[in-house]
Amino acid sequence: GTANPNTPDFIAFGRLDFNTSDLFSDGDGFRASLQHYFVETFNFIFEAPNFNPDNWVPVQHRTNLSVSYTLPEAKWSFSGNVFNILDNQLFDNFAIPRPGRQFNFRISYRLDNF
């Protein structure tokens, strides 16, 4: 039979996490996470009976890294992410290229008792 459009036949996700406390001082917290996504090639237009390679989204690998650090007493926290750290070419469901490597950083302060 013919594959359904916009439906990958195979998707995989893997994740490694590391959490610890008291890394640099008593009461602090550190967390790191590495995620990998895999999407098998799939077509985005119903095509039968002729095969056209332009109607297929290629195989995609995306690896992300996230880290966060919380100061003692959990008032301040700092976190950062790198999406697509290997800068692989990624596509949406219609084979339109997506942005390459992306970075973000966040600083948070928790308010209590106000």
N, C-alpha and C positions, 0 to 999 in steps of 0.2 A: 504494500500500500504506500501511499504518499504521506509524508509527515505533515502534521498540523502546522500552519504558519505561526511564527512567534512563540513556539514552544520548544525550548531546548530538550533534547533527549536525555542529556546527562548534565547535572550540576553537582559540584562538590564544594564543601566548606570545611576548613580545618582551623583550629585555634590553639595557641599555646599561651598560658597565663602564668605570671609570676607575681606573687604578693608577699610583702614582708613588712614588718614594723621594726622600729628601733634601728633603722639602717644608719643614719647619721647622728641621731640623738634619741634619747628616751621619749617615746610617745609619738614619733613621726611615722609616716606610712609611705610606702612606695609600691607602685603597681605598674607592670609592663605587660603588654599583650601583642602578639603577632598573629595576624589572621591572613589566610590565603583562600581566595575564591577561584573556582575553575568553572567555566561554562563551555560545553562542547559546541561545535558549529551547529547552526540551525538556520532554516530558511525563514524569511519574513514575508514572502508572497506565496500563495498557493500556486504551485506549478506542476502541471501534468499535461501531457506526458513528457515534455522537453525539459532537460536540465540546463539551467543558466547559472553559472557560478556568481554572477553579480547579484543574485537574489539571496545570497547566503551570508550570514554573519560569521566571521572566522572564530576559531578557538580563542578564548580569552583567559588570561591569568592575571589576577590582581592580588598584590600583597600589601597589607597595611600594618603600620606600627603605631601603637599608642602607649604613652607613658604618663604617669601622674605622680605627684609628690605632695603629701600633706604635712604641714608643719605640726609640731607638738600642740596639743590642745585643739586641734582640728579647726582653727579659725581661718587660716590661709591655705589655699591649695593651688597648685600649678599643674597644668596638663597640656600635652601637645600630641598632635597626630600627624603622621605622614601617610597619605593615601597614595597607593600605587607607587611604592618606594622603588620598584624596579623600572618605572616609567614605561611599562608595556603599553602597546596600543590597545585601547578599549573602545567598545562600540555600544550604542543603545540598541533597542530592538529592531531598528530599521537600518542598521549598518552605518549610522552616522557617527563619526568619530567623537569620542568623549575627551574631556581635558586630560592631560597627562598627570604628572606628579603634582600633588597638592599638599599644602601645609596649613595647619592652624594651631593656635596657642591660646590658652585661656588662663586667666588669673581670677580666683574666686575668694571672697571673704564672707564668712558666715556671721550673720547678725543674730544675737541671742538677747532675750530679756528686754525687749523694748516695748 
